[in-house]
């Protein structure tokens, strides 16, 4: 049975707390967190989700890029990031709109500068360590989710509040 976890919203203390390191080998609770993140990603129509967003204060997030009518991006398969560390960020910054499942009730989108590329060291769901460079939209998503495990939300990084818009305007409704 698929479990879909409710998304913790901004204002909940777990959203603003730095998440705890995960002990390897993974215990049952952390394995369940990975599965709950995966099971919540699609129904919530997200491209990334971090453990604090489902009320769990651990350093785990998942990403999966799926193009949609409103999201014109290249697909990227499901990736699990456990205890990620951003080792390097490109000097090139890119301004782009972001939204977030943890501000879903307000439906806000705003412009945030992010590094075009990041190098990340992390463990996957099989406890295999990787060090990999990511670019473009996936690098943005990784930085966004990494912020969640640091207790930061995209609203903290807004370029300006003058370009913030509601989800319905962002989607052209």
Phi, psi and omega in degrees: 000133179279130176258127176250114183276140175293145181276126175293134182260158178306138186109333175286136187300329181295332181290330183258005181260147174287128183286153182277148174301148177266134178276132176255143002292155182298134173274174182301320181296318180289324175298320179293323177299314178303312182296319179295323176297315179298315182291340181266333185305305184291308182300332178275358179057044181254159174256354176197152177205139182248153183309318179302334180289344174246024173082013182246122185272055179234159186273072178223136167213162178232153175226152171197115182271124179229123177292146175224183177302324183259349184242093182271084184224163173282143179289150174217136186292167177302131177230139177249130180243115178245130183050050182290149173229129174273113184272328184207144175233138179295153175289331179291125178249147181234134178269128179207157179283142175226151170231185183198138176298337180273000168235024184300323182295330177272339176065034183271146172229144179206163182275132181226135171279133175224155174298140178294328182220147176223148172252126187234137170253131184201166171255145175266186183292345177262008178068025175269131180275139179230149166232119189214147175263135178236145183231166172066219185298322178297321176299321177298313181298317180299316179296321178298312181290323176300319176305319180301320181283351174263355180087022181243145174241161186300333179299331177292339186251008182307135176295314178203149176279351183290341180253007178293138178218162178283159180302323182293322176291318180301321181275359177079026181274000000 
